Amino acid sequence: MIKSVDEHRNEAPKQVACMVVTVSDTRTEEIDLSGQLMIRLLKEAGYTVVKYAIVKDDYDGIRQLLREAVSSREVEAVLLSGGTGIAPRDTTYEAVRSLLNKELPGFGEIFRFLSYTEDIGPAAILSRAIAGTIGNMAVFSMPGSQGAVQLAMEKIILPELRHVMREIYK
């Protein structure tokens, strides 16, 4: 018998240990409104935030942080904001993509579609939101603006993260 999405969601883990990462050369904890928003939304939705970090927009630094997260086995999902644009300094997309075992292209596609229709119009093409898995860890990378974070979290990540983890652990 083929199971429905609802059945999969019902079988999903109730808790997911999350790490929130802000990629920025200028933000500090005090002014990291997007990181604070991610943490608040995760907690309100019943997820656990086990780590929070701000990392410079540096290819090797982002890769190192992700490798440490997956090897710690404490983190099940990493949510990154920032560094997804097309400016020369934006390296988050490349760093994340270089480590993915499996990519979830639908995340970026749906994010850009929602950004286009609900928020920013054709400027959505500038977003390089990406998601996938590194080992048994889910990774979601989104733009750093509060609007982008809220959109990605409320419309895509929060409703599906437990289901994603069920599929990873299956």
Secondary structure, DSSP 4 states (H G I P E B T S, - for coil): -PPPHHHHHHHS-S--EEEEEEE-SS--GGG-HHHHHHHHHHHHTT-EEEEEEEE-S-HHHHHHHHHHHHHHSS-SEEEEES--SSSTT--HHHHHHHH-SEE-HHHHHHHHHHHIIIIIGGGGGG---EEEEETTEEEEEE-SSHHHHHHHIIIIIHHHHHHHHHHHH-
